[in-house]
Amino acid sequence: MTMEKIDPSTEAVVPLSNWLSVLAGYVASGHPDLTNRQMALLLLVYLDPGPHTVRGIAARLHVSKPVVTRILNALSALGYVRRQKDMSDLRNIFVVRTPEGLAFIEAFAGLIKRLEGYGRQPESKD
């Protein structure tokens, strides 16, 4: 049985290699492992202006509100986000940033920035 691999001349190799480097650095960092959904929610909260509601996050990520609630439970336990009541409508809950979450996001961004040769084609080894 032969294993197929990506042709090194394809455009997919550079971004995938870069992403592998970022993920390897993330794994080695000792930060808690986040799922793709958790990371997407966290980036949404930190990169997009708020306010952020469960309903709005669910719509943006194309998941159900119970899925968002489970993600928020995990991220809240890590201290990366916090729930805050909307004082003008107590039925509504906002998802807000925390210093711990900001530190995590900045550390993750640092992994991307430190990636040597980010966005450049690898040199050929002829």
Rosetta silent file (secondary structure, phi, psi, omega in degrees, C-alpha in Angstrom):
SEQUENCE: MTMEKIDPSTEAVVPLSNWLSVLAGYVASGHPDLTNRQMALLLLVYLDPGPHTVRGIAARLHVSKPVVTRILNALSALGYVRRQKDMSDLRNIFVVRTPEGLAFIEAFAGLIKRLEGYGRQPESKD
SCORE:     score description
SCORE:     0.000 S_00000001
   1 L     0.000  127.210  178.435    0.000    0.000    0.000 S_00000001
   2 L  -100.012  143.489  178.585    1.434    3.364   -0.986 S_00000001
   3 L   -97.277  129.235  176.630    0.716    6.511    0.943 S_00000001
   4 L   -79.420  145.244  175.104   -0.135    9.572   -1.070 S_00000001
   5 L  -134.623  162.574 -178.164    1.497   12.824   -0.091 S_00000001
   6 L   -69.067  134.474  176.270    1.075   16.395   -1.150 S_00000001
   7 L   -65.388  122.636 -176.623    3.090   17.361   -4.188 S_00000001
   8 L   -62.075  -14.047 -179.824    5.714   19.820   -2.873 S_00000001
   9 L   -87.612   -6.008 -178.807    5.192   22.042   -5.909 S_00000001
  10 L   -77.317  155.670  179.607    1.550   22.759   -5.045 S_00000001
  11 L   -66.650  -17.283 -177.291    0.490   26.035   -3.499 S_00000001
  12 L   -72.742  -22.432 -172.108   -0.928   24.141   -0.510 S_00000001
  13 H   -64.741  -47.036 -174.767    2.476   23.158    0.868 S_00000001
  14 H   -62.996  -53.115 -179.496    3.645   26.538    2.186 S_00000001
  15 H   -64.352  -34.969  178.472    0.538   27.480    4.197 S_00000001
  16 H   -69.366  -39.260  176.215    0.164   23.940    5.519 S_00000001
  17 H   -64.209  -41.062  177.433    3.832   23.792    6.525 S_00000001
  18 H   -62.604  -43.999 -179.789    3.479   27.160    8.225 S_00000001
  19 H   -64.462  -39.300  175.926    0.360   26.005   10.067 S_00000001
  20 H   -58.743  -43.814  178.723    2.169   22.831   11.153 S_00000001
  21 H   -62.193  -42.417  178.315    4.972   24.967   12.606 S_00000001
  22 H   -63.202  -47.241 -178.653    2.472   27.131   14.490 S_00000001
  23 H   -64.806  -38.711  178.031    0.629   24.092   15.854 S_00000001
  24 H   -63.243  -41.330  176.414    3.865   22.370   16.874 S_00000001
  25 H   -64.153  -38.117  178.529    4.881   25.515   18.749 S_00000001
  26 H   -64.736  -45.609  179.546    1.446   25.667   20.370 S_00000001
  27 H   -61.511  -41.724 -179.080    1.647   22.034   21.509 S_00000001
  28 H   -72.896  -17.205 -174.915    5.115   22.630   22.943 S_00000001
  29 H   -69.382  -22.691 -177.796    3.992   25.832   24.701 S_00000001
  30 L    86.490   -2.607  175.145    2.204   24.019   27.488 S_00000001
  31 L   -67.004  154.703  177.640   -0.989   26.022   27.020 S_00000001
  32 L   -58.673  143.503  176.627   -4.200   24.004   27.357 S_00000001
  33 L   -71.734  126.851  176.233   -5.244   22.208   24.187 S_00000001
  34 L  -109.065  144.683  174.065   -8.213   23.959   22.609 S_00000001
  35 L   -74.127  167.847  176.432  -10.526   22.434   20.043 S_00000001
  36 H   -60.482  -39.810  179.050  -11.029   24.194   16.723 S_00000001
  37 H   -65.334  -41.348  178.416  -14.444   25.367   17.911 S_00000001
  38 H   -63.990  -43.894  179.717  -12.994   26.732   21.143 S_00000001
  39 H   -65.006  -40.994  179.283  -10.236   28.547   19.262 S_00000001
  40 H   -61.996  -44.311  179.137  -12.725   29.941   16.731 S_00000001
  41 H   -64.242  -44.051 -179.227  -14.966   31.282   19.490 S_00000001
  42 H   -61.723  -46.043  178.409  -12.011   32.749   21.367 S_00000001
  43 H   -64.062  -39.205  177.368  -10.662   34.479   18.258 S_00000001
  44 H   -58.426  -47.531 -178.129  -14.130   35.777   17.428 S_00000001
  45 H   -65.616  -38.033 -175.351  -14.487   37.354   20.878 S_00000001
  46 H   -87.434  -23.262 -177.222  -11.003   38.891   20.833 S_00000001
  47 H   -99.509  -29.536 -179.494  -10.829   40.025   17.205 S_00000001
  48 L   -96.813  141.822  177.412  -14.363   41.236   16.521 S_00000001
  49 L   -66.247  145.160  179.779  -15.842   44.212   18.330 S_00000001
  50 L   -85.978 -168.659    4.075  -18.567   43.289   20.799 S_00000001
  51 L   -77.278  153.986  179.944  -20.895   42.969   22.362 S_00000001
  52 E  -110.326  126.545  176.878  -20.901   39.207   21.894 S_00000001
  53 E  -114.825  160.666  177.121  -23.997   37.175   22.711 S_00000001
  54 H   -58.566  -44.549 -179.594  -24.511   33.423   22.640 S_00000001
  55 H   -60.924  -45.420 -179.292  -27.034   33.863   19.828 S_00000001
  56 H   -65.977  -40.401  178.213  -24.646   36.028   17.794 S_00000001
  57 H   -65.225  -43.406  179.254  -21.700   33.687   18.307 S_00000001
  58 H   -59.322  -43.458  179.873  -23.822   30.675   17.333 S_00000001
  59 H   -65.281  -43.165 -177.266  -24.912   32.412   14.137 S_00000001
  60 H   -66.606  -38.290 -178.323  -21.377   33.477   13.255 S_00000001
  61 H   -91.774   -2.738  179.736  -19.882   30.008   13.843 S_00000001
  62 L    59.332   45.785  175.895  -22.865   28.156   12.318 S_00000001
  63 L  -131.811  171.274 -179.745  -23.450   26.055   15.428 S_00000001
  64 L   -80.688  162.079  177.168  -26.311   25.737   17.904 S_00000001
  65 H   -62.548  -38.631  175.581  -26.625   27.789   21.085 S_00000001
  66 H   -61.071  -33.990  176.327  -26.067   24.665   23.255 S_00000001
  67 H   -63.964  -44.761  178.525  -22.761   24.088   21.422 S_00000001
  68 H   -61.405  -41.195  179.568  -21.720   27.671   22.204 S_00000001
  69 H   -60.257  -43.424  178.581  -22.728   27.156   25.843 S_00000001
  70 H   -64.303  -41.394  178.203  -20.486   24.076   26.121 S_00000001
  71 H   -63.274  -44.348  179.599  -17.588   25.942   24.517 S_00000001
  72 H   -62.508  -37.096  177.428  -18.117   28.878   26.881 S_00000001
  73 H   -59.024  -44.779 -178.901  -18.132   26.519   29.865 S_00000001
  74 H   -67.836  -45.711 -178.273  -14.703   25.200   28.862 S_00000001
  75 H   -69.928  -32.673  176.315  -13.219   28.614   28.060 S_00000001
  76 H   -67.338  -38.939  178.860  -14.671   30.149   31.230 S_00000001
  77 H   -62.754  -31.175  177.333  -13.113   27.367   33.309 S_00000001
  78 H   -81.827  -12.585 -178.080   -9.731   28.331   31.806 S_00000001
  79 L    83.883   13.806 -175.719  -10.419   31.995   32.561 S_00000001
  80 L   -83.578  -24.437  174.551  -10.216   32.987   28.875 S_00000001
  81 E  -141.110  166.723  178.582  -13.728   34.503   28.696 S_00000001
  82 E  -141.301  145.682  174.289  -16.371   35.565   31.165 S_00000001
  83 E   -89.006  140.972  179.011  -20.146   35.799   31.034 S_00000001
  84 E  -138.567  131.782  179.522  -21.678   39.130   31.975 S_00000001
  85 E   -69.259  142.254  172.845  -25.386   39.968   32.351 S_00000001
  86 L   -81.626  109.470 -175.292  -26.849   42.632   30.127 S_00000001
  87 L   -66.890  -19.546  177.612  -28.185   45.062   32.717 S_00000001
  88 L   -85.258  -17.099  177.597  -30.668   46.502   30.201 S_00000001
  89 L  -151.483   95.233 -173.072  -32.119   43.033   29.471 S_00000001
  90 L   -64.416  -10.270  175.775  -31.389   40.449   32.164 S_00000001
  91 L   -77.185  -17.762 -174.205  -32.377   37.619   29.810 S_00000001
  92 L   -98.446  142.626  177.782  -29.325   38.397   27.714 S_00000001
  93 E  -122.328  132.629  173.673  -25.732   37.365   28.494 S_00000001
  94 E   -97.483  147.737  173.236  -22.644   38.972   27.011 S_00000001
  95 E  -102.873  122.794 -174.907  -19.389   37.095   26.505 S_00000001
  96 E  -122.218  159.234 -179.532  -16.494   39.333   27.512 S_00000001
  97 E   -75.954  159.267  176.047  -12.722   39.213   27.349 S_00000001
  98 L  -132.582  160.536  175.408  -10.418   38.579   30.302 S_00000001
  99 H   -59.603  -37.036  179.406   -6.744   39.373   30.956 S_00000001
 100 H   -65.617  -40.504  178.434   -5.980   35.625   30.898 S_00000001
 101 H   -66.716  -40.521  178.043   -7.653   35.232   27.521 S_00000001
 102 H   -62.990  -41.722  178.449   -5.815   38.220   26.114 S_00000001
 103 H   -61.632  -41.742  178.330   -2.496   36.778   27.318 S_00000001
 104 H   -62.422  -47.989 -178.544   -3.320   33.461   25.604 S_00000001
 105 H   -61.718  -42.625  179.030   -4.281   35.184   22.325 S_00000001
 106 H   -64.723  -38.659  177.547   -1.129   37.315   22.393 S_00000001
 107 H   -65.507  -41.301  178.906    1.031   34.235   23.025 S_00000001
 108 H   -65.349  -42.429  177.459   -0.642   32.393   20.144 S_00000001
 109 H   -61.649  -36.368  177.590   -0.164   35.396   17.857 S_00000001
 110 H   -61.466  -36.093  177.052    3.499   35.412   18.909 S_00000001
 111 H   -62.250  -39.210 -179.793    3.857   31.842   17.631 S_00000001
 112 H   -70.300  -44.050 -178.362    2.604   32.969   14.246 S_00000001
 113 H   -64.994  -35.088 -177.388    4.814   36.080   14.170 S_00000001
 114 L   -76.529   -9.196 -178.157    7.942   34.136   15.129 S_00000001
 115 L   -63.090  111.058 -177.591    7.465   31.729   12.277 S_00000001
 116 L   -67.317  131.108  178.362   10.596   32.245   10.208 S_00000001
 117 L    75.606   19.173 -178.491    9.841   32.776    6.555 S_00000001
 118 L   -54.089  125.106  176.716    6.100   33.073    7.153 S_00000001
 119 L    83.977    0.791  179.360    4.372   33.404    3.806 S_00000001
 120 L  -104.963  153.639  176.241    7.475   32.782    1.700 S_00000001
 121 L   -70.167  139.774  176.553    8.179   29.844   -0.541 S_00000001
 122 L   -66.385  147.334  178.621   10.713   27.387    0.920 S_00000001
 123 L   -72.216  142.823  179.197   14.125   27.460   -0.702 S_00000001
 124 L   -74.689  149.841 -178.391   14.849   24.547   -2.995 S_00000001
 125 L  -111.215   65.297 -178.489   17.493   22.062   -1.858 S_00000001
 126 L   -84.268    0.000    0.000   19.190   21.297   -5.150 S_00000001
